[in-house]
Amino acid sequence: MKKKVHKNTARENRKVGFRLFFMLGLLLVCTAGLATRAVTLQVIDAEFLQGQGEARYLREVEIPATRGVIYDRNQVPLAVSTPVESLWAHPGQLLETRENIDKLAAVLGTDADELERKLNTRSEKEFVWLRRHLPPSIASQVSALELPGVNLEREYRRFYPSSEVSVHVLGFTNIDDVGQEGLELEYNDWLQGVPGSKQVIKDRRGRVVEDVRLIRPAQPGRDLTLTLDNRLQYLAYRELKRTMLEHNAQSGSVVLLDVATSQILAMVNAPTYNPNQSVSRESQALRNRAVTDVIEPGSVMKPFAIAAALETGMYTPDSPIDTEPGSIRISGHTINDTNNYGMLDVTGVITKSSNVGTSKIALSLEPEHLWGSYNRFGFGKVSGSGFPGESAGVLRNFQRWHKVEQATIAYGYGISVTALQLARAYTAIANNGRIRAPSFIKQVENPLVSVMDPAIAAQVRDMLLTVTGPEGTGKKARVKNYLVGGKTGTSRKASAAGYEERYIATFAGFAPASDPQLVLVVVIDDPQGKGYYGGTVAGPLFSRVMSGSLRLLDIAPDDFQVAMAQQSLQVPKPVKNQGDNHAP
C-alpha cells in the first residue's frame, strides 16, 4: 500500500516538474519574443517608426513676418500690420459631426448647409481656409468651442489709421498682406519681410502642443518714412472735400511741394475710399488722380510761355502787347479774351490772363524754342517720383505743330499734364529756375537741375504776384499776411464731339513770395453751381490750404513793407470779368 502511494507521489511530482518546465520555457519564449520586438522597434525600425510618428504629429509651420510700418515725415504711423487670427479646418474631421458644423456656423454667422457643402467639396484635403482675419471676439468664441478639425492661425492684417485721407499715396495690400496699389505696391519688397519656419508637435485636433525647434527665424519687413506730413494731408483733404461738396464737382486733386527739396508734403484726391474695408478693383476711386490723370490745364501754363519769351531777349516784363480787339484769327480758328483789354504789357498779359496776348507772344517764338522750354520744365515726361502708373502727359513734338497749336499750347490747350507735373514746374519758378524730381520718400534727395535763368525766374514770380493783386484774376487765392504768387486756369473739357460746356478749374502758386517755401496746385474737375472759374473755385481752396500749411509749418510771414507793396500792384485797364480766359 505504501509502495502504491509512493508511485502516485512520484507521478505527481513529474507532472508538476513538467508544468514548471513548460511555463519556464513559455516564459523564455515570450521574453525572447518581446526582446526581439523591442530590438526591432527600438533599433531596426526605429528610424522608420519615428518618421511615421513625426508624420502624424510633427509639423513644420511657417512663422509669418511682420510687414514694415509706413510713417509720415514726423514718424506718425500711416500703415501698420496688426496680428489677427484666421480660421482653417480639416474637412474630414469637421464633417464627422453635423452638430459641430452647426455650432461653428452659428459663431461665424453663416449658413450651416453652405458651410457643409464647402467642406464636402474639399473633403480630400487636410487644410481649408474658412475665414481670414477674424475679429478678436469671433476668434475667441471659435477657440472656446474646441471643435475637432477646427484651428486658428496667427496672421497679420494691414491697417491704415488715416483711412481715406492718404490712401491714394499709400495704396493697400491684399488678404495676404502683399501690396496692390500705390507705395505699398512700389515698395512691396522693402516692406514685406521674409517668413520663418519652425517644427512643432500637434495633437490629433491639429493644435500646437509643443515647439520642437526653430528652423529659420522670421525677418520683419523694413519701415518706410515718407515725405508726407499727416497734418497737411488732413488739412488738404478736409478743404478739398469741402470744395467738392460746395461745387458738386466730379473729382479733384491737391498737391503741396516743398520748394527747396521738391518733397511731396501733401497729396490728396477725391473721390476716395476706405482701405480698411474691402476694396473693389474696379472702383474709379482707386486712382491717384494727381499722378495718373492728365488734364488740359488752361491758363496756368501761360507763365512758362512767357518765360520762354523772356529767354529770347525779344521781350521784357514791360514790352507792349496789343490785344485789340479782344480776339485773334489763326488758321481759320478764333482765339478770344473775355474782354477787350487793348494795349497791355507782358506783365499785364499774365495779370489779365489774356489768351490773345499770350498767343501773339508764342507765335513770335521759334516752335523748337517754345517746345524746348516746356520740355525742360518736365512736361511730356514722367516727373521721376517713382509712383506706379505715373503718366507722362502729352507734349507733341514741335515738328508736328500747326500754327494754331503753337498758340493754344501757350495758354494750356493741346498739351496734357498731371497735377504733380504742374506743381514740379512751378517749383522751378519759385526756386530761381532750379528744379528737382519730386519724391515721396524722405531719405531720397534728388539732384538739383537748372532749367531757367534766375533773373528770368524772378521776373516771372513778380508777374505772378499781380494775379493775386487788385487787378488780377486770383484775388481769392490771397493769404493774410503773406505774399502769394500764382496763376488761375479755367479750361473746357474735351470729348469726342469737341469741347463741351464743362470745365476744369485750377490754381497753381507759391508762398511766401518774398522767399518761396511752398508750391501748391489745386485741380477741380467739372464744378457745378457757384461758378466754374479757377479763381472762383480753386482760388479759395488754395488760400485755405496754403494758409493752414504756412501756419502748421511755422513759416514766417513776408516782411510788412513787402506785403504792403502788394497793395500797390496795378495794371492798366480795369477788369470787368474776374474769370480767366478759357476759350480753346
C-alpha positions in Angstrom: 0.0 0.0 0.0 2.8 2.3 0.9 4.5 1.5 -2.4 1.5 2.5 -4.3 1.3 5.9 -2.6 5.0 6.5 -3.3 4.4 5.8 -7.0 1.5 8.2 -7.1 3.5 10.9 -5.5 6.4 10.5 -7.9 4.0 10.7 -10.8 2.5 13.9 -9.5 6.0 15.4 -9.0 6.9 14.6 -12.5 3.7 16.4 -13.7 4.5 19.4 -11.6 8.0 19.5 -12.9 6.8 19.2 -16.5 4.4 22.1 -15.9 7.1 24.2 -14.4 9.5 23.4 -17.2 6.7 24.2 -19.8 5.9 27.5 -18.1 9.5 28.4 -17.8 10.0 27.6 -21.5 6.9 29.6 -22.5 8.1 32.5 -20.4 11.5 32.4 -22.0 10.0 32.2 -25.5 7.8 35.2 -24.7 10.7 37.1 -23.2 12.7 36.4 -26.3 9.8 37.5 -28.5 9.4 40.7 -26.6 13.1 41.3 -26.6 13.2 40.7 -30.3 10.3 43.0 -30.9 11.9 45.7 -28.7 15.1 45.4 -30.7 13.1 45.7 -33.9 11.2 48.7 -32.7 14.0 50.5 -30.9 16.9 49.7 -33.3 16.0 48.1 -36.6 12.8 50.0 -37.4 13.4 53.0 -35.1 14.1 55.5 -37.9 11.1 54.3 -39.9 8.7 54.4 -36.9 10.0 57.7 -35.7 9.4 59.2 -39.2 5.9 57.7 -39.2 5.2 59.2 -35.8 6.5 62.6 -36.8 4.5 62.5 -40.0 1.4 62.3 -37.8 2.3 64.8 -35.1 5.5 66.7 -36.0 4.9 69.5 -38.4 6.9 72.3 -40.0 4.9 75.5 -39.8 5.5 79.0 -41.2 6.3 81.9 -38.9 4.7 85.0 -40.6 6.8 88.1 -41.0 5.5 91.5 -39.9 5.2 94.0 -42.8 7.2 97.2 -42.2 5.4 100.3 -40.9 4.9 103.3 -43.2 5.4 106.6 -41.4 4.9 110.2 -42.3 7.8 112.6 -42.1 7.2 113.1 -38.3 7.1 109.4 -37.6 3.3 109.3 -37.4 2.2 105.7 -38.5 0.2 105.7 -41.7 0.2 101.9 -42.3 0.7 99.2 -39.7 0.3 95.4 -39.6 -1.6 94.0 -36.6 -1.8 90.4 -35.6 -5.1 88.6 -36.2 -6.4 85.1 -36.1 -7.5 83.2 -39.3 -9.7 80.1 -39.3 -8.9 76.9 -41.1 -10.3 73.4 -40.9 -9.6 69.7 -41.6 -12.7 68.9 -43.6 -12.7 65.2 -42.9 -12.6 65.7 -39.1 -15.2 68.5 -39.0 -17.6 66.6 -41.2 -17.8 63.7 -38.8 -20.4 65.5 -36.7 -23.2 67.7 -38.1 -23.6 69.2 -34.6 -20.1 70.7 -34.8 -20.8 72.3 -38.2 -24.0 73.9 -36.8 -22.0 75.3 -33.8 -19.3 76.8 -36.0 -21.7 78.3 -38.5 -23.6 79.9 -35.6 -20.5 81.6 -34.3 -19.4 82.7 -37.8 -22.8 84.0 -38.7 -23.0 81.8 -41.8 -25.4 79.2 -43.2 -24.6 75.7 -41.9 -25.7 74.0 -45.1 -23.4 76.2 -47.2 -20.5 75.5 -44.8 -21.1 71.8 -45.1 -21.2 72.0 -48.9 -17.9 73.9 -48.9 -16.3 71.2 -46.7 -17.7 68.3 -48.8 -16.2 69.8 -52.0 -12.8 69.8 -50.3 -13.2 66.7 -48.1 -10.0 65.1 -49.6 -7.9 68.0 -48.3 -6.3 68.4 -44.9 -6.3 72.2 -44.9 -9.1 74.6 -46.0 -9.3 78.3 -45.1 -12.8 79.1 -43.7 -12.4 82.7 -42.7 -9.4 85.0 -42.9 -8.7 87.8 -40.4 -11.3 87.2 -37.8 -12.4 89.9 -35.4 -10.9 89.1 -31.9 -14.4 88.5 -30.4 -15.2 85.9 -33.1 -11.8 84.2 -32.8 -12.2 83.8 -29.0 -15.7 82.2 -29.5 -14.3 79.8 -32.1 -11.4 78.8 -29.8 -13.8 78.2 -26.9 -15.8 75.6 -28.9 -12.7 73.3 -29.1 -14.1 71.6 -32.2 -12.1 68.7 -33.8 -10.6 69.7 -37.1 -11.1 73.5 -36.4 -8.0 75.6 -35.9 -6.9 79.2 -35.6 -3.6 80.5 -37.2 -1.9 83.8 -36.5 -1.6 86.2 -39.5 -1.2 89.9 -40.0 -3.6 92.4 -41.3 -2.7 95.9 -42.7 -4.4 98.8 -41.0 -4.4 102.4 -42.1 -5.0 104.9 -39.3 -5.5 107.8 -41.6 -8.2 105.9 -43.6 -9.2 107.6 -46.9 -7.0 110.7 -46.3 -3.7 109.2 -47.6 -4.9 106.1 -49.3 -4.2 107.3 -52.9 -0.5 107.7 -52.0 -0.2 104.6 -49.7 -2.4 102.2 -51.7 -3.3 99.0 -49.9 -2.4 95.3 -49.5 -4.4 92.1 -50.3 -5.6 89.4 -47.9 -2.0 88.0 -47.9 -0.5 91.4 -46.9 1.0 91.9 -50.4 1.0 95.5 -51.8 -1.6 96.1 -54.6 -1.6 99.8 -55.2 0.4 103.0 -54.5 3.6 102.9 -52.4 2.5 99.6 -50.9 3.0 98.1 -54.3 6.1 100.1 -55.4 8.0 99.2 -52.2 6.5 95.8 -51.5 9.8 94.0 -51.5 11.2 96.5 -49.0 8.2 96.3 -46.7 7.2 92.7 -46.9 9.9 90.8 -44.9 10.7 87.1 -45.1 8.7 84.4 -43.3 10.4 82.0 -40.9 9.6 78.4 -40.0 9.7 76.0 -37.0 8.9 72.4 -36.1 6.0 71.8 -33.7 4.1 68.9 -32.3 0.4 68.9 -32.9 -2.3 66.9 -31.2 -4.9 64.9 -33.0 -7.0 68.0 -33.3 -4.3 69.9 -35.1 -3.4 72.1 -32.2 0.2 73.0 -31.4 1.1 71.5 -28.1 4.9 71.9 -28.2 7.5 73.9 -30.1 10.3 71.5 -31.1 12.9 73.7 -32.8 13.3 76.9 -34.7 14.4 76.2 -38.3 14.6 79.8 -39.6 13.6 83.0 -37.8 11.2 85.4 -39.5 12.8 88.6 -40.8 10.4 91.5 -40.3 9.9 94.0 -43.2 11.7 97.3 -43.2 10.0 100.5 -42.3 9.4 103.3 -44.7 9.4 107.1 -43.9 7.5 109.3 -46.4 7.8 113.0 -47.1 4.1 113.4 -46.4 3.0 115.5 -43.3 -0.1 113.9 -41.9 -1.3 117.2 -40.6 -1.1 118.8 -44.0 -2.8 115.7 -45.5 -5.8 116.1 -43.2 -5.9 119.9 -43.9 -5.8 119.4 -47.7 -8.3 116.5 -47.7 -10.8 118.5 -45.5 -10.7 121.6 -47.7 -10.8 119.5 -50.9 -13.9 117.7 -49.6 -15.5 121.0 -48.7 -14.9 122.4 -52.2 -16.2 119.2 -53.8 -19.4 119.4 -51.9 -19.8 123.2 -52.4 -19.4 123.0 -56.1 -20.8 119.5 -56.7 -17.6 118.6 -58.6 -16.8 115.3 -60.3 -13.3 115.0 -58.9 -10.4 117.0 -57.5 -6.7 116.9 -56.6 -4.4 118.9 -54.3 -0.6 118.7 -54.4 1.7 120.5 -52.0 5.5 120.5 -52.5 8.5 121.8 -50.6 10.2 124.3 -52.9 13.8 123.6 -51.9 13.6 119.8 -51.9 10.5 119.0 -54.1 9.4 116.7 -51.3 5.7 115.9 -51.5 4.2 117.3 -48.3 0.6 116.5 -49.2 -1.3 114.8 -52.0 -5.0 114.2 -51.8 -7.7 113.2 -54.3 -11.5 112.9 -54.4 -13.4 110.7 -54.7 -11.6 108.4 -52.3 -12.2 105.2 -50.4 -11.5 103.4 -47.1 -8.7 100.9 -47.4 -9.6 99.3 -44.1 -12.7 97.9 -45.8 -13.0 95.5 -48.8 -12.0 97.3 -52.0 -13.3 96.7 -55.4 -10.6 96.5 -58.0 -13.0 98.1 -60.5 -13.6 101.2 -58.4 -12.9 104.5 -60.1 -11.8 105.9 -56.7 -8.6 103.8 -56.7 -6.6 106.1 -58.9 -4.2 108.6 -57.6 -5.5 111.3 -60.0 -2.8 113.8 -59.1 -0.2 111.4 -60.7 -2.2 109.3 -63.2 -4.8 111.6 -64.7 -3.9 114.2 -67.3 -5.8 117.5 -68.0 -5.6 120.3 -70.4 -4.6 122.8 -67.7 -5.6 126.1 -69.4 -4.1 129.4 -68.3 -1.8 128.0 -65.6 0.5 127.2 -68.4 0.9 130.9 -69.5 3.9 131.6 -67.2 6.0 129.0 -69.0 5.3 130.5 -72.4 6.2 134.0 -71.1 9.4 132.5 -69.5 10.3 131.1 -72.9 9.7 134.6 -74.5 11.9 136.4 -71.9 14.7 133.9 -72.6 14.9 135.1 -76.2 15.7 138.7 -75.2 12.9 139.8 -77.5 10.7 140.7 -74.6 10.8 142.2 -71.1 8.1 142.4 -68.5 7.3 145.9 -69.8 7.2 145.1 -73.5 3.8 146.3 -75.1 1.4 143.7 -76.5 -1.7 144.9 -78.4 -4.7 142.6 -77.6 -7.2 144.8 -79.5 -10.0 143.9 -80.3 -10.0 141.0 -77.8 -9.7 138.3 -80.4 -7.3 136.9 -83.0 -7.8 134.8 -86.0 -5.3 132.0 -86.7 -5.6 129.4 -89.5 -9.4 129.7 -89.5 -9.7 129.5 -85.7 -10.7 132.4 -83.5 -9.0 132.9 -80.1 -10.9 135.2 -77.7 -10.3 137.1 -74.5 -13.2 137.5 -72.0 -12.8 141.3 -72.5 -11.1 143.7 -74.9 -8.0 144.6 -72.9 -6.4 146.8 -75.6 -2.8 147.6 -75.1 -1.1 145.6 -72.3 2.5 144.9 -71.3 3.8 141.4 -70.9 3.1 141.5 -67.1 -0.5 142.7 -67.9 -0.9 139.6 -70.2 -0.3 137.4 -67.1 -2.4 139.6 -64.8 -5.4 139.7 -67.1 -4.8 136.1 -68.3 -5.1 137.3 -72.0 -5.3 134.5 -74.5 -4.7 136.9 -77.3 -1.6 138.4 -75.8 -0.1 135.0 -74.9 -0.9 133.7 -78.4 0.8 136.6 -80.1 3.9 136.2 -77.9 4.0 132.4 -78.6 3.7 132.8 -82.3 6.6 135.2 -82.4 8.9 132.4 -81.0 10.6 129.6 -82.8 8.5 126.4 -82.2 11.6 124.5 -81.2 12.5 127.0 -78.5 9.0 127.0 -77.1 8.9 123.2 -77.1 12.4 123.0 -75.5 11.3 125.3 -72.7 8.3 123.2 -71.9 10.4 120.1 -72.1 12.9 121.5 -69.6 10.2 122.2 -67.2 9.3 118.5 -67.3 6.2 118.5 -69.5 5.7 115.4 -71.7 7.7 113.1 -69.4 7.2 111.4 -66.1 8.2 113.6 -63.1 10.6 111.0 -61.6 8.6 110.5 -58.4 8.7 106.7 -58.9 4.9 106.3 -58.3 3.5 103.3 -60.1 1.3 104.2 -63.1 2.5 107.7 -63.3 1.5 109.5 -66.5 4.0 111.4 -68.7 1.3 113.6 -70.0 1.3 114.8 -73.7 3.6 117.3 -75.3 3.6 116.8 -79.1 6.9 117.3 -80.9 7.2 120.8 -82.3 7.7 119.4 -85.8 4.1 118.3 -85.8 2.6 121.6 -84.5 0.3 123.6 -86.7 0.4 127.4 -86.2 -2.8 127.4 -84.2 -1.5 124.6 -81.9 1.6 126.7 -81.2 -0.7 129.4 -80.0 -3.1 127.3 -78.0 -0.3 125.3 -76.2 0.9 128.6 -74.8 -2.4 129.0 -72.9 -2.9 125.4 -71.9 -4.7 123.6 -74.8 -3.2 120.9 -76.9 -1.0 119.9 -74.0 -1.9 117.5 -71.2 -0.3 117.4 -67.8 -0.8 115.9 -64.3 -1.2 117.9 -61.2 2.2 116.7 -59.9 3.9 117.8 -63.2 2.4 121.2 -62.8 3.5 121.5 -59.2 7.0 120.5 -60.0 7.2 123.0 -62.9 6.1 125.8 -60.5 8.9 124.9 -58.1 11.3 126.0 -60.8 9.7 129.5 -60.9 9.7 129.6 -57.1 13.3 128.2 -56.7 15.2 130.6 -59.0 15.0 128.4 -62.1 16.1 125.2 -60.4 14.1 122.0 -60.3 14.2 118.5 -58.8 12.3 115.3 -59.3 9.5 115.2 -56.7 9.9 112.5 -54.0 7.6 110.5 -51.7 10.5 109.0 -49.6 12.1 111.2 -47.0 15.6 109.7 -47.4 15.7 110.4 -51.1 17.5 113.6 -52.2 17.1 114.1 -56.0 19.7 116.2 -57.8 19.0 119.9 -58.5 18.9 120.9 -62.2 18.9 124.4 -63.5 16.2 125.0 -66.2 15.8 128.7 -66.3 18.0 131.8 -65.6 17.4 133.0 -62.0 16.8 136.6 -63.2 14.0 135.4 -65.5 12.5 133.3 -62.7 12.4 136.4 -60.5 10.7 138.3 -63.3 8.0 135.6 -63.7 7.5 135.5 -60.0 6.9 139.2 -59.9 4.4 138.9 -62.7 2.5 136.1 -60.8 2.3 138.4 -57.8 0.0 140.7 -59.8 -2.5 137.8 -60.3 -3.4 138.0 -56.7 -3.3 141.8 -56.7 -6.2 144.2 -57.1 -6.4 143.8 -60.9 -5.7 140.1 -61.1 -8.0 137.0 -61.6 -6.7 135.3 -58.4 -7.6 137.6 -55.6 -9.5 134.8 -53.8 -6.2 132.9 -53.5 -4.6 135.5 -51.2 -3.3 134.5 -47.8 -3.5 137.0 -44.9 -0.1 138.5 -44.0 1.7 136.6 -46.8 2.6 137.5 -50.4 1.2 134.9 -52.8 2.1 134.4 -56.4 0.2 132.2 -58.7 -2.0 131.7 -61.8 -5.6 130.8 -62.3 -6.7 128.4 -65.0 -10.1 127.6 -66.5 -10.2 125.1 -69.3 -13.1 123.5 -71.2 -13.2 119.7 -71.2 -12.7 117.8 -74.5 -14.8 115.0 -75.7 -15.2 113.0 -78.9 -17.7 115.7 -80.1 -15.3 118.6 -79.3 -15.0 120.9 -76.4 -18.0 120.9 -74.0 -19.5 123.4 -71.7 -17.9 121.6 -68.8 -14.7 122.9 -67.2 -11.6 122.2 -65.1 -10.7 124.9 -62.6 -7.1 125.2 -61.5 -4.9 127.3 -59.4 -1.1 126.9 -59.1 1.0 129.1 -56.9 3.7 129.6 -54.2 4.2 131.5 -50.9 5.6 133.4 -49.2 6.5 135.1 -52.5 9.5 137.1 -51.0 11.1 133.7 -50.1 9.1 130.9 -51.6 8.8 127.8 -49.4 5.7 126.0 -50.6 4.2 125.3 -54.0 0.5 124.3 -54.1 -1.6 123.1 -57.1 -5.4 122.7 -57.0 -7.4 120.9 -59.7 -11.2 120.7 -59.6 -12.8 118.7 -62.3 -16.3 119.7 -63.6 -17.5 122.1 -60.9 -21.2 122.8 -60.9 -23.3 125.6 -59.3 -21.4 128.6 -57.9 -19.2 129.4 -60.9 -16.5 127.4 -62.6 -13.6 129.7 -63.0 -10.2 128.8 -61.5 -10.1 132.0 -59.4 -13.6 131.3 -58.1 -13.5 127.6 -57.4 -9.8 126.7 -57.0 -8.6 130.0 -55.6 -10.4 129.9 -52.2 -9.3 126.3 -51.7 -5.7 127.3 -52.5 -6.0 130.1 -49.9 -7.3 127.9 -47.1 -4.8 125.1 -47.7 -1.8 127.4 -48.1 -2.8 129.5 -45.1 -3.1 126.4 -42.9 0.2 124.9 -44.2 2.2 128.0 -43.6 0.9 128.2 -40.0 1.4 124.5 -39.3 5.0 124.6 -40.7 5.7 127.8 -38.7 6.8 129.7 -41.8 7.2 133.4 -41.1 5.1 136.0 -43.0 6.6 138.2 -45.6 8.2 141.5 -44.4 5.4 144.0 -43.6 6.8 146.5 -46.1 6.9 143.9 -48.8 3.3 142.9 -48.0 2.2 146.5 -48.3 3.8 146.7 -51.7 1.4 144.1 -52.9 -1.4 146.5 -52.4 0.1 148.9 -55.0 0.4 146.4 -57.8 -1.6 147.9 -60.5 -2.2 147.1 -64.2 -3.9 149.3 -66.8 -7.5 148.7 -67.9 -9.9 147.6 -65.2 -11.1 144.1 -65.3 -14.9 143.7 -66.0 -14.9 139.9 -65.6 -12.7 138.4 -63.0 -12.8 135.0 -64.6 -9.7 133.9 -66.6 -9.9 133.1 -70.3 -10.9 129.6 -71.2 -11.7 129.6 -74.9 -10.0 126.6 -76.6 
